[in-house]
């Protein structure tokens, strides 16, 4: 593999790993937002909780789109890479 393909391969793998880590953080935020929605919040507190949940859902959607792009680049990368294997199962 030439240097440019190796560099691209390394970059795609690193981005896959970062995307996976971001997914984990977003899942925590979404779970906390759900629990806040289940609490007896009123007024602006309820509004803020909804905003957090909506923003986290938007970010999760964007992250899934990024993972799809990375998955399409995966022939350059080892298909057994944990980061890309996780991206292939993300729906």
VMD Tcl script that builds the backbone (N, CA, C; Angstrom):
set m [mol new atoms 273]
animate dup $m
set s [atomselect $m all]
$s set {name element resname resid chain x y z} {
  {N N UNK 1 A 0.855 -1.173 0.000}
  {CA C UNK 1 A 0.000 0.000 0.000}
  {C C UNK 1 A 0.900 1.235 0.000}
  {N N UNK 2 A 0.636 2.171 -0.904}
  {CA C UNK 2 A 1.466 3.363 -0.943}
  {C C UNK 2 A 1.136 4.266 0.239}
  {N N UNK 3 A 2.007 5.255 0.444}
  {CA C UNK 3 A 1.872 6.129 1.622}
  {C C UNK 3 A 0.552 6.883 1.662}
  {N N UNK 4 A 0.071 7.369 0.500}
  {CA C UNK 4 A -1.170 8.146 0.512}
  {C C UNK 4 A -2.367 7.272 0.875}
  {N N UNK 5 A -2.405 6.019 0.373}
  {CA C UNK 5 A -3.503 5.119 0.735}
  {C C UNK 5 A -3.408 4.714 2.201}
  {N N UNK 6 A -2.195 4.521 2.699}
  {CA C UNK 6 A -2.016 4.169 4.110}
  {C C UNK 6 A -2.473 5.325 4.993}
  {N N UNK 7 A -2.113 6.537 4.614}
  {CA C UNK 7 A -2.535 7.711 5.382}
  {C C UNK 7 A -4.059 7.841 5.364}
  {N N UNK 8 A -4.670 7.649 4.197}
  {CA C UNK 8 A -6.124 7.711 4.103}
  {C C UNK 8 A -6.750 6.599 4.941}
  {N N UNK 9 A -6.177 5.420 4.857}
  {CA C UNK 9 A -6.671 4.287 5.640}
  {C C UNK 9 A -6.604 4.587 7.134}
  {N N UNK 10 A -5.484 5.130 7.571}
  {CA C UNK 10 A -5.317 5.482 8.986}
  {C C UNK 10 A -6.327 6.555 9.398}
  {N N UNK 11 A -6.528 7.543 8.531}
  {CA C UNK 11 A -7.468 8.626 8.826}
  {C C UNK 11 A -8.894 8.098 8.939}
  {N N UNK 12 A -9.293 7.254 7.998}
  {CA C UNK 12 A -10.640 6.678 8.038}
  {C C UNK 12 A -10.819 5.855 9.307}
  {N N UNK 13 A -9.823 5.081 9.674}
  {CA C UNK 13 A -9.932 4.272 10.892}
  {C C UNK 13 A -10.022 5.151 12.139}
  {N N UNK 14 A -9.229 6.217 12.186}
  {CA C UNK 14 A -9.290 7.131 13.330}
  {C C UNK 14 A -10.647 7.823 13.407}
  {N N UNK 15 A -11.165 8.241 12.262}
  {CA C UNK 15 A -12.490 8.874 12.243}
  {C C UNK 15 A -13.570 7.889 12.679}
  {N N UNK 16 A -13.434 6.638 12.279}
  {CA C UNK 16 A -14.382 5.618 12.719}
  {C C UNK 16 A -14.356 5.448 14.225}
  {N N UNK 17 A -13.172 5.448 14.789}
  {CA C UNK 17 A -13.035 5.332 16.244}
  {C C UNK 17 A -13.652 6.541 16.949}
  {N N UNK 18 A -13.368 7.737 16.435}
  {CA C UNK 18 A -13.944 8.945 17.028}
  {C C UNK 18 A -15.467 8.954 16.905}
  {N N UNK 19 A -15.968 8.512 15.769}
  {CA C UNK 19 A -17.415 8.450 15.563}
  {C C UNK 19 A -18.062 7.485 16.553}
  {N N UNK 20 A -17.403 6.373 16.789}
  {CA C UNK 20 A -17.908 5.393 17.764}
  {C C UNK 20 A -17.944 6.018 19.162}
  {N N UNK 21 A -16.871 6.703 19.537}
  {CA C UNK 21 A -16.822 7.359 20.850}
  {C C UNK 21 A -17.900 8.438 20.966}
  {N N UNK 22 A -18.100 9.187 19.888}
  {CA C UNK 22 A -19.151 10.204 19.877}
  {C C UNK 22 A -20.519 9.555 20.056}
  {N N UNK 23 A -20.734 8.420 19.412}
  {CA C UNK 23 A -22.004 7.700 19.571}
  {C C UNK 23 A -22.254 7.336 21.028}
  {N N UNK 24 A -21.209 6.889 21.701}
  {CA C UNK 24 A -21.352 6.530 23.120}
  {C C UNK 24 A -21.749 7.747 23.954}
  {N N UNK 25 A -21.114 8.874 23.702}
  {CA C UNK 25 A -21.442 10.093 24.451}
  {C C UNK 25 A -22.860 10.565 24.148}
  {N N UNK 26 A -23.233 10.520 22.886}
  {CA C UNK 26 A -24.591 10.937 22.508}
  {C C UNK 26 A -25.644 10.029 23.133}
  {N N UNK 27 A -25.350 8.741 23.221}
  {CA C UNK 27 A -26.299 7.816 23.845}
  {C C UNK 27 A -26.527 8.192 25.312}
  {N N UNK 28 A -25.471 8.565 25.999}
  {CA C UNK 28 A -25.601 8.991 27.394}
  {C C UNK 28 A -26.453 10.249 27.501}
  {N N UNK 29 A -26.216 11.199 26.608}
  {CA C UNK 29 A -27.004 12.440 26.613}
  {C C UNK 29 A -28.471 12.137 26.323}
  {N N UNK 30 A -28.722 11.274 25.340}
  {CA C UNK 30 A -30.109 10.918 25.007}
  {C C UNK 30 A -30.803 10.213 26.166}
  {N N UNK 31 A -30.091 9.343 26.854}
  {CA C UNK 31 A -30.688 8.660 28.003}
  {C C UNK 31 A -31.004 9.656 29.116}
  {N N UNK 32 A -30.081 10.574 29.376}
  {CA C UNK 32 A -30.320 11.584 30.412}
  {C C UNK 32 A -31.480 12.494 30.014}
  {N N UNK 33 A -31.549 12.864 28.733}
  {CA C UNK 33 A -32.651 13.712 28.265}
  {C C UNK 33 A -33.982 12.982 28.419}
  {N N UNK 34 A -33.994 11.698 28.117}
  {CA C UNK 34 A -35.223 10.913 28.289}
  {C C UNK 34 A -35.648 10.920 29.758}
  {N N UNK 35 A -34.706 10.695 30.648}
  {CA C UNK 35 A -35.030 10.680 32.076}
  {C C UNK 35 A -35.528 12.049 32.538}
  {N N UNK 36 A -34.947 13.114 31.995}
  {CA C UNK 36 A -35.441 14.456 32.327}
  {C C UNK 36 A -36.873 14.641 31.850}
  {N N UNK 37 A -37.185 14.126 30.663}
  {CA C UNK 37 A -38.550 14.236 30.132}
  {C C UNK 37 A -39.534 13.464 31.011}
  {N N UNK 38 A -39.072 12.391 31.632}
  {CA C UNK 38 A -39.934 11.590 32.512}
  {C C UNK 38 A -40.150 12.265 33.862}
  {N N UNK 39 A -39.273 13.195 34.220}
  {CA C UNK 39 A -39.412 13.922 35.485}
  {C C UNK 39 A -40.557 14.930 35.351}
  {N N UNK 40 A -40.978 15.406 36.447}
  {CA C UNK 40 A -42.080 16.374 36.468}
  {C C UNK 40 A -41.552 17.783 36.259}
  {N N UNK 41 A -41.031 18.036 35.075}
  {CA C UNK 41 A -40.517 19.365 34.761}
  {C C UNK 41 A -41.651 20.248 34.251}
  {N N UNK 42 A -41.503 21.533 34.486}
  {CA C UNK 42 A -42.503 22.485 34.024}
  {C C UNK 42 A -41.818 23.686 33.396}
  {N N UNK 43 A -42.566 24.377 32.574}
  {CA C UNK 43 A -42.118 25.644 32.006}
  {C C UNK 43 A -40.825 25.551 31.223}
  {N N UNK 44 A -39.927 26.493 31.547}
  {CA C UNK 44 A -38.685 26.567 30.781}
  {C C UNK 44 A -37.786 25.353 31.007}
  {N N UNK 45 A -37.873 24.727 32.174}
  {CA C UNK 45 A -37.055 23.531 32.410}
  {C C UNK 45 A -37.428 22.419 31.430}
  {N N UNK 46 A -38.722 22.253 31.198}
  {CA C UNK 46 A -39.187 21.254 30.239}
  {C C UNK 46 A -38.696 21.616 28.830}
  {N N UNK 47 A -38.735 22.904 28.519}
  {CA C UNK 47 A -38.276 23.379 27.208}
  {C C UNK 47 A -36.794 23.073 27.023}
  {N N UNK 48 A -35.975 23.338 28.048}
  {CA C UNK 48 A -34.535 23.074 27.948}
  {C C UNK 48 A -34.271 21.574 27.787}
  {N N UNK 49 A -34.986 20.758 28.517}
  {CA C UNK 49 A -34.799 19.309 28.401}
  {C C UNK 49 A -35.133 18.839 26.987}
  {N N UNK 50 A -36.200 19.389 26.409}
  {CA C UNK 50 A -36.595 19.039 25.038}
  {C C UNK 50 A -35.525 19.492 24.048}
  {N N UNK 51 A -34.977 20.684 24.257}
  {CA C UNK 51 A -33.929 21.191 23.368}
  {C C UNK 51 A -32.691 20.297 23.401}
  {N N UNK 52 A -32.317 19.841 24.592}
  {CA C UNK 52 A -31.173 18.937 24.730}
  {C C UNK 52 A -31.435 17.646 23.974}
  {N N UNK 53 A -32.613 17.078 24.159}
  {CA C UNK 53 A -32.949 15.827 23.486}
  {C C UNK 53 A -32.966 16.002 21.962}
  {N N UNK 54 A -33.586 17.069 21.487}
  {CA C UNK 54 A -33.646 17.314 20.042}
  {C C UNK 54 A -32.254 17.494 19.444}
  {N N UNK 55 A -31.413 18.268 20.120}
  {CA C UNK 55 A -30.053 18.497 19.615}
  {C C UNK 55 A -29.240 17.204 19.616}
  {N N UNK 56 A -29.401 16.390 20.654}
  {CA C UNK 56 A -28.679 15.119 20.711}
  {C C UNK 56 A -29.155 14.173 19.613}
  {N N UNK 57 A -30.457 14.165 19.342}
  {CA C UNK 57 A -30.970 13.331 18.240}
  {C C UNK 57 A -30.436 13.801 16.888}
  {N N UNK 58 A -30.391 15.112 16.691}
  {CA C UNK 58 A -29.831 15.655 15.453}
  {C C UNK 58 A -28.355 15.270 15.313}
  {N N UNK 59 A -27.612 15.388 16.401}
  {CA C UNK 59 A -26.187 15.027 16.371}
  {C C UNK 59 A -26.003 13.535 16.100}
  {N N UNK 60 A -26.857 12.703 16.685}
  {CA C UNK 60 A -26.775 11.255 16.448}
  {C C UNK 60 A -27.059 10.941 14.977}
  {N N UNK 61 A -28.029 11.636 14.397}
  {CA C UNK 61 A -28.335 11.443 12.974}
  {C C UNK 61 A -27.136 11.846 12.111}
  {N N UNK 62 A -26.556 12.997 12.417}
  {CA C UNK 62 A -25.374 13.454 11.672}
  {C C UNK 62 A -24.233 12.459 11.819}
  {N N UNK 63 A -24.036 11.944 13.012}
  {CA C UNK 63 A -22.972 10.972 13.241}
  {C C UNK 63 A -23.220 9.686 12.444}
  {N N UNK 64 A -24.478 9.248 12.356}
  {CA C UNK 64 A -24.788 8.059 11.541}
  {C C UNK 64 A -24.453 8.305 10.078}
  {N N UNK 65 A -24.719 9.515 9.601}
  {CA C UNK 65 A -24.383 9.850 8.212}
  {C C UNK 65 A -22.872 9.818 8.000}
  {N N UNK 66 A -22.124 10.336 8.959}
  {CA C UNK 66 A -20.663 10.287 8.881}
  {C C UNK 66 A -20.195 8.840 8.845}
  {N N UNK 67 A -20.788 7.995 9.679}
  {CA C UNK 67 A -20.388 6.587 9.728}
  {C C UNK 67 A -20.704 5.871 8.418}
  {N N UNK 68 A -21.798 6.262 7.762}
  {CA C UNK 68 A -22.105 5.680 6.448}
  {C C UNK 68 A -21.026 6.035 5.437}
  {N N UNK 69 A -20.597 7.289 5.466}
  {CA C UNK 69 A -19.530 7.717 4.554}
  {C C UNK 69 A -18.259 6.922 4.842}
  {N N UNK 70 A -17.920 6.786 6.109}
  {CA C UNK 70 A -16.722 6.029 6.477}
  {C C UNK 70 A -16.853 4.565 6.066}
  {N N UNK 71 A -18.033 4.018 6.215}
  {CA C UNK 71 A -18.255 2.631 5.834}
  {C C UNK 71 A -18.027 2.454 4.332}
  {N N UNK 72 A -18.452 3.422 3.542}
  {CA C UNK 72 A -18.237 3.354 2.102}
  {C C UNK 72 A -16.764 3.452 1.738}
  {N N UNK 73 A -15.962 4.028 2.613}
  {CA C UNK 73 A -14.513 4.127 2.395}
  {C C UNK 73 A -13.792 2.895 2.936}
  {N N UNK 74 A -14.504 1.999 3.608}
  {CA C UNK 74 A -13.868 0.884 4.320}
  {C C UNK 74 A -13.102 -0.107 3.458}
  {N N UNK 75 A -13.332 -0.242 2.131}
  {CA C UNK 75 A -12.472 -1.159 1.385}
  {C C UNK 75 A -10.994 -0.792 1.462}
  {N N UNK 76 A -10.701 0.485 1.750}
  {CA C UNK 76 A -9.317 0.916 1.895}
  {C C UNK 76 A -8.770 0.450 3.235}
  {N N UNK 77 A -9.673 0.269 4.193}
  {CA C UNK 77 A -9.307 -0.056 5.563}
  {C C UNK 77 A -9.582 -1.523 5.829}
  {N N UNK 78 A -8.903 -2.068 6.797}
  {CA C UNK 78 A -9.145 -3.433 7.230}
  {C C UNK 78 A -10.611 -3.577 7.626}
  {N N UNK 79 A -11.379 -4.445 6.941}
  {CA C UNK 79 A -12.812 -4.561 7.250}
  {C C UNK 79 A -13.074 -5.132 8.640}
  {N N UNK 80 A -12.056 -5.683 9.285}
  {CA C UNK 80 A -12.225 -6.215 10.633}
  {C C UNK 80 A -11.985 -5.170 11.706}
  {N N UNK 81 A -11.699 -3.942 11.288}
  {CA C UNK 81 A -11.465 -2.859 12.230}
  {C C UNK 81 A -12.674 -2.709 13.149}
  {N N UNK 82 A -12.478 -2.704 14.482}
  {CA C UNK 82 A -13.620 -2.576 15.402}
  {C C UNK 82 A -14.459 -1.342 15.138}
  {N N UNK 83 A -13.833 -0.232 14.813}
  {CA C UNK 83 A -14.595 1.005 14.578}
  {C C UNK 83 A -15.494 0.867 13.372}
  {N N UNK 84 A -14.991 0.250 12.318}
  {CA C UNK 84 A -15.804 0.119 11.114}
  {C C UNK 84 A -16.803 -1.016 11.261}
  {N N UNK 85 A -16.462 -2.055 11.965}
  {CA C UNK 85 A -17.408 -3.137 12.199}
  {C C UNK 85 A -18.625 -2.602 12.947}
  {N N UNK 86 A -18.380 -1.711 13.920}
  {CA C UNK 86 A -19.476 -1.110 14.665}
  {C C UNK 86 A -20.318 -0.236 13.749}
  {N N UNK 87 A -19.663 0.497 12.845}
  {CA C UNK 87 A -20.388 1.379 11.931}
  {C C UNK 87 A -21.287 0.572 11.001}
  {N N UNK 88 A -20.874 -0.643 10.639}
  {CA C UNK 88 A -21.667 -1.468 9.744}
  {C C UNK 88 A -22.944 -1.964 10.403}
  {N N UNK 89 A -22.941 -2.045 11.733}
  {CA C UNK 89 A -24.125 -2.544 12.437}
  {C C UNK 89 A -25.003 -1.425 12.951}
  {N N UNK 90 A -24.579 -0.173 12.807}
  {CA C UNK 90 A -25.339 0.961 13.308}
  {C C UNK 90 A -26.500 1.256 12.368}
  {N N UNK 91 A -27.726 1.193 12.863}
  {CA C UNK 91 A -28.909 1.489 12.044}
  {C C UNK 91 A -29.763 2.508 12.726}
}
mol reanalyze $m
mol bondsrecalc $m
mol representation Tube
mol addrep $m
